[in-house]
């Protein structure tokens, strides 16, 4: 699905975030939905996940990256 090359950090994070959805675990980034929504992603959880996965990212910048990552996911 994301088989293209990109240098944009939000696109890279969108790809990683999407892969996380497929890897079900107890501490998953994605939460189980209800009805027609299988799973959902909370922006604050995404920002924390970015801080854990990307070294040297501040809390403020992780929030910016989370917003941009969610925008990239909508575009893709």
PDB file of N, CA, C and O in Angstrom:
ATOM      1  N   UNK A   1       0.821  -1.195   0.000  1.00  0.00           N
ATOM      2  CA  UNK A   1       0.000   0.000   0.000  1.00  0.00           C
ATOM      3  C   UNK A   1       0.865   1.259   0.000  1.00  0.00           C
ATOM      4  O   UNK A   1       0.576   2.220  -0.712  1.00  0.00           O
ATOM      5  N   UNK A   2       1.913   1.243   0.795  1.00  0.00           N
ATOM      6  CA  UNK A   2       2.801   2.399   0.863  1.00  0.00           C
ATOM      7  C   UNK A   2       4.131   2.057   0.220  1.00  0.00           C
ATOM      8  O   UNK A   2       5.187   2.265   0.817  1.00  0.00           O
ATOM      9  N   UNK A   3       4.083   1.540  -0.982  1.00  0.00           N
ATOM     10  CA  UNK A   3       5.288   1.039  -1.634  1.00  0.00           C
ATOM     11  C   UNK A   3       6.007   2.119  -2.432  1.00  0.00           C
ATOM     12  O   UNK A   3       6.611   1.820  -3.462  1.00  0.00           O
ATOM     13  N   UNK A   4       5.956   3.339  -1.985  1.00  0.00           N
ATOM     14  CA  UNK A   4       6.673   4.396  -2.671  1.00  0.00           C
ATOM     15  C   UNK A   4       7.763   4.942  -1.754  1.00  0.00           C
ATOM     16  O   UNK A   4       7.734   4.751  -0.538  1.00  0.00           O
ATOM     17  N   UNK A   5       8.716   5.622  -2.368  1.00  0.00           N
ATOM     18  CA  UNK A   5       9.830   6.179  -1.597  1.00  0.00           C
ATOM     19  C   UNK A   5       9.498   7.636  -1.283  1.00  0.00           C
ATOM     20  O   UNK A   5       9.038   8.386  -2.144  1.00  0.00           O
ATOM     21  N   UNK A   6       9.738   8.009  -0.053  1.00  0.00           N
ATOM     22  CA  UNK A   6       9.459   9.378   0.344  1.00  0.00           C
ATOM     23  C   UNK A   6      10.505   9.865   1.328  1.00  0.00           C
ATOM     24  O   UNK A   6      11.098   9.072   2.060  1.00  0.00           O
ATOM     25  N   UNK A   7      10.725  11.144   1.344  1.00  0.00           N
ATOM     26  CA  UNK A   7      11.624  11.750   2.308  1.00  0.00           C
ATOM     27  C   UNK A   7      10.853  12.535   3.359  1.00  0.00           C
ATOM     28  O   UNK A   7      11.449  13.117   4.266  1.00  0.00           O
ATOM     29  N   UNK A   8       9.540  12.552   3.240  1.00  0.00           N
ATOM     30  CA  UNK A   8       8.730  13.299   4.190  1.00  0.00           C
ATOM     31  C   UNK A   8       8.506  12.464   5.442  1.00  0.00           C
ATOM     32  O   UNK A   8       8.026  11.333   5.364  1.00  0.00           O
ATOM     33  N   UNK A   9       8.853  13.018   6.583  1.00  0.00           N
ATOM     34  CA  UNK A   9       8.710  12.330   7.859  1.00  0.00           C
ATOM     35  C   UNK A   9       7.254  11.940   8.146  1.00  0.00           C
ATOM     36  O   UNK A   9       7.017  10.807   8.565  1.00  0.00           O
ATOM     37  N   UNK A  10       6.274  12.821   7.940  1.00  0.00           N
ATOM     38  CA  UNK A  10       4.890  12.413   8.196  1.00  0.00           C
ATOM     39  C   UNK A  10       4.438  11.218   7.346  1.00  0.00           C
ATOM     40  O   UNK A  10       3.693  10.361   7.822  1.00  0.00           O
ATOM     41  N   UNK A  11       4.889  11.165   6.090  1.00  0.00           N
ATOM     42  CA  UNK A  11       4.538  10.018   5.246  1.00  0.00           C
ATOM     43  C   UNK A  11       5.175   8.733   5.777  1.00  0.00           C
ATOM     44  O   UNK A  11       4.544   7.676   5.791  1.00  0.00           O
ATOM     45  N   UNK A  12       6.418   8.837   6.209  1.00  0.00           N
ATOM     46  CA  UNK A  12       7.110   7.677   6.781  1.00  0.00           C
ATOM     47  C   UNK A  12       6.397   7.207   8.049  1.00  0.00           C
ATOM     48  O   UNK A  12       6.198   6.007   8.243  1.00  0.00           O
ATOM     49  N   UNK A  13       6.019   8.139   8.901  1.00  0.00           N
ATOM     50  CA  UNK A  13       5.319   7.783  10.135  1.00  0.00           C
ATOM     51  C   UNK A  13       3.930   7.227   9.848  1.00  0.00           C
ATOM     52  O   UNK A  13       3.467   6.334  10.557  1.00  0.00           O
ATOM     53  N   UNK A  14       3.260   7.741   8.822  1.00  0.00           N
ATOM     54  CA  UNK A  14       1.944   7.218   8.435  1.00  0.00           C
ATOM     55  C   UNK A  14       2.069   5.753   8.027  1.00  0.00           C
ATOM     56  O   UNK A  14       1.216   4.933   8.366  1.00  0.00           O
ATOM     57  N   UNK A  15       3.126   5.431   7.306  1.00  0.00           N
ATOM     58  CA  UNK A  15       3.363   4.053   6.901  1.00  0.00           C
ATOM     59  C   UNK A  15       3.616   3.158   8.114  1.00  0.00           C
ATOM     60  O   UNK A  15       3.052   2.069   8.216  1.00  0.00           O
ATOM     61  N   UNK A  16       4.459   3.618   9.023  1.00  0.00           N
ATOM     62  CA  UNK A  16       4.750   2.841  10.234  1.00  0.00           C
ATOM     63  C   UNK A  16       3.503   2.677  11.088  1.00  0.00           C
ATOM     64  O   UNK A  16       3.260   1.606  11.643  1.00  0.00           O
ATOM     65  N   UNK A  17       2.712   3.739  11.192  1.00  0.00           N
ATOM     66  CA  UNK A  17       1.484   3.696  11.981  1.00  0.00           C
ATOM     67  C   UNK A  17       0.495   2.705  11.388  1.00  0.00           C
ATOM     68  O   UNK A  17      -0.173   1.968  12.113  1.00  0.00           O
ATOM     69  N   UNK A  18       0.408   2.694  10.076  1.00  0.00           N
ATOM     70  CA  UNK A  18      -0.483   1.753   9.408  1.00  0.00           C
ATOM     71  C   UNK A  18      -0.061   0.312   9.654  1.00  0.00           C
ATOM     72  O   UNK A  18      -0.904  -0.561   9.861  1.00  0.00           O
ATOM     73  N   UNK A  19       1.244   0.064   9.631  1.00  0.00           N
ATOM     74  CA  UNK A  19       1.742  -1.291   9.910  1.00  0.00           C
ATOM     75  C   UNK A  19       1.414  -1.713  11.336  1.00  0.00           C
ATOM     76  O   UNK A  19       1.147  -2.887  11.594  1.00  0.00           O
ATOM     77  N   UNK A  20       1.435  -0.757  12.264  1.00  0.00           N
ATOM     78  CA  UNK A  20       1.103  -1.051  13.665  1.00  0.00           C
ATOM     79  C   UNK A  20      -0.330  -1.560  13.795  1.00  0.00           C
ATOM     80  O   UNK A  20      -0.622  -2.364  14.681  1.00  0.00           O
ATOM     81  N   UNK A  21      -1.216  -1.106  12.930  1.00  0.00           N
ATOM     82  CA  UNK A  21      -2.616  -1.533  12.984  1.00  0.00           C
ATOM     83  C   UNK A  21      -2.725  -3.028  12.721  1.00  0.00           C
ATOM     84  O   UNK A  21      -3.585  -3.701  13.288  1.00  0.00           O
ATOM     85  N   UNK A  22      -1.862  -3.542  11.870  1.00  0.00           N
ATOM     86  CA  UNK A  22      -1.896  -4.957  11.523  1.00  0.00           C
ATOM     87  C   UNK A  22      -1.267  -5.844  12.590  1.00  0.00           C
ATOM     88  O   UNK A  22      -1.507  -7.052  12.607  1.00  0.00           O
ATOM     89  N   UNK A  23      -0.471  -5.267  13.473  1.00  0.00           N
ATOM     90  CA  UNK A  23       0.218  -6.035  14.510  1.00  0.00           C
ATOM     91  C   UNK A  23      -0.537  -5.893  15.836  1.00  0.00           C
ATOM     92  O   UNK A  23      -0.256  -5.002  16.639  1.00  0.00           O
ATOM     93  N   UNK A  24      -1.476  -6.772  16.035  1.00  0.00           N
ATOM     94  CA  UNK A  24      -2.278  -6.712  17.262  1.00  0.00           C
ATOM     95  C   UNK A  24      -1.428  -7.129  18.460  1.00  0.00           C
ATOM     96  O   UNK A  24      -0.769  -8.169  18.442  1.00  0.00           O
ATOM     97  N   UNK A  25      -1.458  -6.314  19.480  1.00  0.00           N
ATOM     98  CA  UNK A  25      -0.758  -6.636  20.711  1.00  0.00           C
ATOM     99  C   UNK A  25      -1.504  -5.987  21.866  1.00  0.00           C
ATOM    100  O   UNK A  25      -2.412  -5.179  21.669  1.00  0.00           O
ATOM    101  N   UNK A  26      -1.109  -6.351  23.049  1.00  0.00           N
ATOM    102  CA  UNK A  26      -1.780  -5.823  24.236  1.00  0.00           C
ATOM    103  C   UNK A  26      -1.627  -4.311  24.341  1.00  0.00           C
ATOM    104  O   UNK A  26      -2.557  -3.622  24.760  1.00  0.00           O
ATOM    105  N   UNK A  27      -0.477  -3.797  23.970  1.00  0.00           N
ATOM    106  CA  UNK A  27      -0.204  -2.367  24.064  1.00  0.00           C
ATOM    107  C   UNK A  27      -0.195  -1.733  22.674  1.00  0.00           C
ATOM    108  O   UNK A  27       0.753  -1.037  22.309  1.00  0.00           O
ATOM    109  N   UNK A  28      -1.218  -1.969  21.931  1.00  0.00           N
ATOM    110  CA  UNK A  28      -1.308  -1.495  20.564  1.00  0.00           C
ATOM    111  C   UNK A  28      -1.576   0.000  20.506  1.00  0.00           C
ATOM    112  O   UNK A  28      -2.245   0.561  21.373  1.00  0.00           O
ATOM    113  N   UNK A  29      -1.056   0.618  19.495  1.00  0.00           N
ATOM    114  CA  UNK A  29      -1.296   2.031  19.226  1.00  0.00           C
ATOM    115  C   UNK A  29      -2.761   2.253  18.842  1.00  0.00           C
ATOM    116  O   UNK A  29      -3.345   3.290  19.157  1.00  0.00           O
ATOM    117  N   UNK A  30      -3.335   1.283  18.170  1.00  0.00           N
ATOM    118  CA  UNK A  30      -4.706   1.372  17.687  1.00  0.00           C
ATOM    119  C   UNK A  30      -5.670   0.793  18.725  1.00  0.00           C
ATOM    120  O   UNK A  30      -5.347  -0.182  19.404  1.00  0.00           O
ATOM    121  N   UNK A  31      -6.842   1.392  18.842  1.00  0.00           N
ATOM    122  CA  UNK A  31      -7.870   0.899  19.753  1.00  0.00           C
ATOM    123  C   UNK A  31      -8.997   0.249  18.950  1.00  0.00           C
ATOM    124  O   UNK A  31      -9.278   0.639  17.817  1.00  0.00           O
ATOM    125  N   UNK A  32      -9.622  -0.735  19.552  1.00  0.00           N
ATOM    126  CA  UNK A  32     -10.713  -1.426  18.887  1.00  0.00           C
ATOM    127  C   UNK A  32     -11.919  -0.500  18.791  1.00  0.00           C
ATOM    128  O   UNK A  32     -12.288   0.168  19.756  1.00  0.00           O
ATOM    129  N   UNK A  33     -12.521  -0.476  17.612  1.00  0.00           N
ATOM    130  CA  UNK A  33     -13.691   0.364  17.388  1.00  0.00           C
ATOM    131  C   UNK A  33     -14.972  -0.406  17.646  1.00  0.00           C
ATOM    132  O   UNK A  33     -14.958  -1.485  18.239  1.00  0.00           O
ATOM    133  N   UNK A  34     -16.064   0.153  17.198  1.00  0.00           N
ATOM    134  CA  UNK A  34     -17.354  -0.519  17.314  1.00  0.00           C
ATOM    135  C   UNK A  34     -18.178  -0.211  16.071  1.00  0.00           C
ATOM    136  O   UNK A  34     -17.939   0.783  15.385  1.00  0.00           O
ATOM    137  N   UNK A  35     -19.130  -1.054  15.795  1.00  0.00           N
ATOM    138  CA  UNK A  35     -19.957  -0.854  14.608  1.00  0.00           C
ATOM    139  C   UNK A  35     -19.138  -1.001  13.338  1.00  0.00           C
ATOM    140  O   UNK A  35     -18.428  -1.989  13.149  1.00  0.00           O
ATOM    141  N   UNK A  36     -19.247  -0.011  12.476  1.00  0.00           N
ATOM    142  CA  UNK A  36     -18.528  -0.040  11.202  1.00  0.00           C
ATOM    143  C   UNK A  36     -17.057   0.331  11.344  1.00  0.00           C
ATOM    144  O   UNK A  36     -16.279   0.122  10.413  1.00  0.00           O
ATOM    145  N   UNK A  37     -16.670   0.866  12.470  1.00  0.00           N
ATOM    146  CA  UNK A  37     -15.277   1.280  12.709  1.00  0.00           C
ATOM    147  C   UNK A  37     -14.529   0.116  13.350  1.00  0.00           C
ATOM    148  O   UNK A  37     -14.805  -0.242  14.495  1.00  0.00           O
ATOM    149  N   UNK A  38     -13.583  -0.478  12.620  1.00  0.00           N
ATOM    150  CA  UNK A  38     -12.814  -1.607  13.162  1.00  0.00           C
ATOM    151  C   UNK A  38     -11.837  -1.160  14.228  1.00  0.00           C
ATOM    152  O   UNK A  38     -11.786  -1.729  15.318  1.00  0.00           O
ATOM    153  N   UNK A  39     -11.063  -0.138  13.907  1.00  0.00           N
ATOM    154  CA  UNK A  39     -10.057   0.380  14.835  1.00  0.00           C
ATOM    155  C   UNK A  39     -10.029   1.899  14.725  1.00  0.00           C
ATOM    156  O   UNK A  39     -10.489   2.472  13.737  1.00  0.00           O
ATOM    157  N   UNK A  40      -9.490   2.532  15.740  1.00  0.00           N
ATOM    158  CA  UNK A  40      -9.311   3.975  15.666  1.00  0.00           C
ATOM    159  C   UNK A  40      -8.010   4.344  16.345  1.00  0.00           C
ATOM    160  O   UNK A  40      -7.435   3.568  17.108  1.00  0.00           O
ATOM    161  N   UNK A  41      -7.565   5.542  16.048  1.00  0.00           N
ATOM    162  CA  UNK A  41      -6.280   6.036  16.513  1.00  0.00           C
ATOM    163  C   UNK A  41      -6.492   7.385  17.183  1.00  0.00           C
ATOM    164  O   UNK A  41      -7.109   8.278  16.604  1.00  0.00           O
ATOM    165  N   UNK A  42      -5.991   7.535  18.381  1.00  0.00           N
ATOM    166  CA  UNK A  42      -6.098   8.784  19.122  1.00  0.00           C
ATOM    167  C   UNK A  42      -4.830   9.610  18.886  1.00  0.00           C
ATOM    168  O   UNK A  42      -3.719   9.084  18.949  1.00  0.00           O
ATOM    169  N   UNK A  43      -5.003  10.894  18.616  1.00  0.00           N
ATOM    170  CA  UNK A  43      -3.862  11.758  18.304  1.00  0.00           C
ATOM    171  C   UNK A  43      -2.868  11.842  19.459  1.00  0.00           C
ATOM    172  O   UNK A  43      -1.659  11.880  19.231  1.00  0.00           O
ATOM    173  N   UNK A  44      -3.361  11.872  20.689  1.00  0.00           N
ATOM    174  CA  UNK A  44      -2.443  11.958  21.830  1.00  0.00           C
ATOM    175  C   UNK A  44      -1.632  10.667  21.975  1.00  0.00           C
ATOM    176  O   UNK A  44      -0.456  10.709  22.339  1.00  0.00           O
ATOM    177  N   UNK A  45      -2.259   9.523  21.692  1.00  0.00           N
ATOM    178  CA  UNK A  45      -1.524   8.253  21.710  1.00  0.00           C
ATOM    179  C   UNK A  45      -0.471   8.220  20.611  1.00  0.00           C
ATOM    180  O   UNK A  45       0.636   7.719  20.810  1.00  0.00           O
ATOM    181  N   UNK A  46      -0.827   8.758  19.451  1.00  0.00           N
ATOM    182  CA  UNK A  46       0.127   8.814  18.342  1.00  0.00           C
ATOM    183  C   UNK A  46       1.322   9.694  18.696  1.00  0.00           C
ATOM    184  O   UNK A  46       2.462   9.340  18.394  1.00  0.00           O
ATOM    185  N   UNK A  47       1.075  10.827  19.326  1.00  0.00           N
ATOM    186  CA  UNK A  47       2.165  11.729  19.717  1.00  0.00           C
ATOM    187  C   UNK A  47       3.110  11.034  20.700  1.00  0.00           C
ATOM    188  O   UNK A  47       4.329  11.159  20.578  1.00  0.00           O
ATOM    189  N   UNK A  48       2.563  10.309  21.665  1.00  0.00           N
ATOM    190  CA  UNK A  48       3.399   9.572  22.618  1.00  0.00           C
ATOM    191  C   UNK A  48       4.183   8.471  21.920  1.00  0.00           C
ATOM    192  O   UNK A  48       5.359   8.259  22.213  1.00  0.00           O
ATOM    193  N   UNK A  49       3.533   7.770  20.998  1.00  0.00           N
ATOM    194  CA  UNK A  49       4.182   6.701  20.232  1.00  0.00           C
ATOM    195  C   UNK A  49       5.353   7.268  19.431  1.00  0.00           C
ATOM    196  O   UNK A  49       6.414   6.650  19.353  1.00  0.00           O
ATOM    197  N   UNK A  50       5.157   8.442  18.837  1.00  0.00           N
ATOM    198  CA  UNK A  50       6.232   9.088  18.064  1.00  0.00           C
ATOM    199  C   UNK A  50       7.403   9.413  18.980  1.00  0.00           C
ATOM    200  O   UNK A  50       8.557   9.207  18.604  1.00  0.00           O
ATOM    201  N   UNK A  51       7.124   9.915  20.172  1.00  0.00           N
ATOM    202  CA  UNK A  51       8.210  10.227  21.120  1.00  0.00           C
ATOM    203  C   UNK A  51       8.996   8.985  21.505  1.00  0.00           C
ATOM    204  O   UNK A  51      10.208   9.052  21.709  1.00  0.00           O
ATOM    205  N   UNK A  52       8.310   7.851  21.605  1.00  0.00           N
ATOM    206  CA  UNK A  52       8.991   6.605  21.962  1.00  0.00           C
ATOM    207  C   UNK A  52       9.810   6.044  20.804  1.00  0.00           C
ATOM    208  O   UNK A  52      10.903   5.518  21.010  1.00  0.00           O
ATOM    209  N   UNK A  53       9.282   6.156  19.591  1.00  0.00           N
ATOM    210  CA  UNK A  53       9.920   5.545  18.419  1.00  0.00           C
ATOM    211  C   UNK A  53      11.003   6.405  17.783  1.00  0.00           C
ATOM    212  O   UNK A  53      11.957   5.875  17.213  1.00  0.00           O
ATOM    213  N   UNK A  54      10.870   7.713  17.872  1.00  0.00           N
ATOM    214  CA  UNK A  54      11.804   8.623  17.218  1.00  0.00           C
ATOM    215  C   UNK A  54      12.676   9.294  18.281  1.00  0.00           C
ATOM    216  O   UNK A  54      12.169  10.003  19.150  1.00  0.00           O
ATOM    217  N   UNK A  55      13.960   9.070  18.208  1.00  0.00           N
ATOM    218  CA  UNK A  55      14.851   9.643  19.221  1.00  0.00           C
ATOM    219  C   UNK A  55      15.015  11.152  19.022  1.00  0.00           C
ATOM    220  O   UNK A  55      15.061  11.645  17.895  1.00  0.00           O
ATOM    221  N   UNK A  56      15.102  11.862  20.132  1.00  0.00           N
ATOM    222  CA  UNK A  56      15.355  13.288  20.102  1.00  0.00           C
ATOM    223  C   UNK A  56      14.170  14.162  19.729  1.00  0.00           C
ATOM    224  O   UNK A  56      14.355  15.326  19.376  1.00  0.00           O
ATOM    225  N   UNK A  57      12.956  13.627  19.800  1.00  0.00           N
ATOM    226  CA  UNK A  57      11.769  14.403  19.448  1.00  0.00           C
ATOM    227  C   UNK A  57      11.139  14.936  20.732  1.00  0.00           C
ATOM    228  O   UNK A  57      10.846  14.171  21.652  1.00  0.00           O
ATOM    229  N   UNK A  58      10.934  16.237  20.788  1.00  0.00           N
ATOM    230  CA  UNK A  58      10.323  16.853  21.970  1.00  0.00           C
ATOM    231  C   UNK A  58       8.819  16.594  21.990  1.00  0.00           C
ATOM    232  O   UNK A  58       8.232  16.170  20.994  1.00  0.00           O
ATOM    233  N   UNK A  59       8.216  16.857  23.136  1.00  0.00           N
ATOM    234  CA  UNK A  59       6.774  16.657  23.275  1.00  0.00           C
ATOM    235  C   UNK A  59       6.017  17.561  22.303  1.00  0.00           C
ATOM    236  O   UNK A  59       5.080  17.115  21.640  1.00  0.00           O
ATOM    237  N   UNK A  60       6.416  18.812  22.218  1.00  0.00           N
ATOM    238  CA  UNK A  60       5.756  19.775  21.330  1.00  0.00           C
ATOM    239  C   UNK A  60       5.866  19.332  19.873  1.00  0.00           C
ATOM    240  O   UNK A  60       4.881  19.358  19.135  1.00  0.00           O
ATOM    241  N   UNK A  61       7.067  18.924  19.462  1.00  0.00           N
ATOM    242  CA  UNK A  61       7.259  18.507  18.071  1.00  0.00           C
ATOM    243  C   UNK A  61       6.546  17.193  17.777  1.00  0.00           C
ATOM    244  O   UNK A  61       6.090  16.979  16.654  1.00  0.00           O
ATOM    245  N   UNK A  62       6.442  16.318  18.760  1.00  0.00           N
ATOM    246  CA  UNK A  62       5.718  15.057  18.542  1.00  0.00           C
ATOM    247  C   UNK A  62       4.243  15.337  18.295  1.00  0.00           C
ATOM    248  O   UNK A  62       3.600  14.609  17.539  1.00  0.00           O
ATOM    249  N   UNK A  63       3.693  16.375  18.916  1.00  0.00           N
ATOM    250  CA  UNK A  63       2.302  16.752  18.675  1.00  0.00           C
ATOM    251  C   UNK A  63       2.125  17.288  17.258  1.00  0.00           C
ATOM    252  O   UNK A  63       1.128  16.998  16.597  1.00  0.00           O
ATOM    253  N   UNK A  64       3.094  18.065  16.799  1.00  0.00           N
ATOM    254  CA  UNK A  64       3.060  18.571  15.425  1.00  0.00           C
ATOM    255  C   UNK A  64       3.162  17.406  14.443  1.00  0.00           C
ATOM    256  O   UNK A  64       2.404  17.332  13.476  1.00  0.00           O
ATOM    257  N   UNK A  65       4.097  16.503  14.696  1.00  0.00           N
ATOM    258  CA  UNK A  65       4.258  15.339  13.825  1.00  0.00           C
ATOM    259  C   UNK A  65       3.015  14.452  13.840  1.00  0.00           C
ATOM    260  O   UNK A  65       2.644  13.902  12.802  1.00  0.00           O
ATOM    261  N   UNK A  66       2.370  14.303  14.983  1.00  0.00           N
ATOM    262  CA  UNK A  66       1.149  13.499  15.070  1.00  0.00           C
ATOM    263  C   UNK A  66       0.062  14.096  14.176  1.00  0.00           C
ATOM    264  O   UNK A  66      -0.616  13.374  13.445  1.00  0.00           O
ATOM    265  N   UNK A  67      -0.096  15.416  14.241  1.00  0.00           N
ATOM    266  CA  UNK A  67      -1.096  16.079  13.400  1.00  0.00           C
ATOM    267  C   UNK A  67      -0.767  15.894  11.919  1.00  0.00           C
ATOM    268  O   UNK A  67      -1.649  15.585  11.117  1.00  0.00           O
ATOM    269  N   UNK A  68       0.491  16.082  11.564  1.00  0.00           N
ATOM    270  CA  UNK A  68       0.897  15.932  10.157  1.00  0.00           C
ATOM    271  C   UNK A  68       0.795  14.481   9.699  1.00  0.00           C
ATOM    272  O   UNK A  68       0.455  14.213   8.546  1.00  0.00           O
ATOM    273  N   UNK A  69       1.090  13.547  10.600  1.00  0.00           N
ATOM    274  CA  UNK A  69       0.990  12.126  10.272  1.00  0.00           C
ATOM    275  C   UNK A  69      -0.465  11.749  10.005  1.00  0.00           C
ATOM    276  O   UNK A  69      -0.753  11.016   9.059  1.00  0.00           O
ATOM    277  N   UNK A  70      -1.372  12.243  10.827  1.00  0.00           N
ATOM    278  CA  UNK A  70      -2.786  11.945  10.611  1.00  0.00           C
ATOM    279  C   UNK A  70      -3.274  12.550   9.300  1.00  0.00           C
ATOM    280  O   UNK A  70      -4.074  11.934   8.596  1.00  0.00           O
ATOM    281  N   UNK A  71      -2.798  13.759   8.962  1.00  0.00           N
ATOM    282  CA  UNK A  71      -3.132  14.362   7.670  1.00  0.00           C
ATOM    283  C   UNK A  71      -2.620  13.498   6.523  1.00  0.00           C
ATOM    284  O   UNK A  71      -3.327  13.276   5.540  1.00  0.00           O
ATOM    285  N   UNK A  72      -1.384  13.010   6.655  1.00  0.00           N
ATOM    286  CA  UNK A  72      -0.797  12.151   5.613  1.00  0.00           C
ATOM    287  C   UNK A  72      -1.591  10.859   5.464  1.00  0.00           C
ATOM    288  O   UNK A  72      -1.769  10.360   4.354  1.00  0.00           O
ATOM    289  N   UNK A  73      -2.071  10.316   6.592  1.00  0.00           N
ATOM    290  CA  UNK A  73      -2.865   9.078   6.529  1.00  0.00           C
ATOM    291  C   UNK A  73      -4.179   9.321   5.785  1.00  0.00           C
ATOM    292  O   UNK A  73      -4.644   8.459   5.040  1.00  0.00           O
ATOM    293  N   UNK A  74      -4.769  10.486   5.989  1.00  0.00           N
ATOM    294  CA  UNK A  74      -6.006  10.813   5.273  1.00  0.00           C
ATOM    295  C   UNK A  74      -5.739  10.943   3.776  1.00  0.00           C
ATOM    296  O   UNK A  74      -6.557  10.513   2.963  1.00  0.00           O
ATOM    297  N   UNK A  75      -4.610  11.526   3.407  1.00  0.00           N
ATOM    298  CA  UNK A  75      -4.266  11.690   2.004  1.00  0.00           C
ATOM    299  C   UNK A  75      -3.980  10.356   1.319  1.00  0.00           C
ATOM    300  O   UNK A  75      -4.320  10.158   0.153  1.00  0.00           O
ATOM    301  N   UNK A  76      -3.346   9.440   2.064  1.00  0.00           N
ATOM    302  CA  UNK A  76      -2.964   8.153   1.487  1.00  0.00           C
ATOM    303  C   UNK A  76      -4.128   7.213   1.489  1.00  0.00           C
ATOM    304  O   UNK A  76      -4.002   6.074   1.040  1.00  0.00           O
TER     305      UNK A  76
END
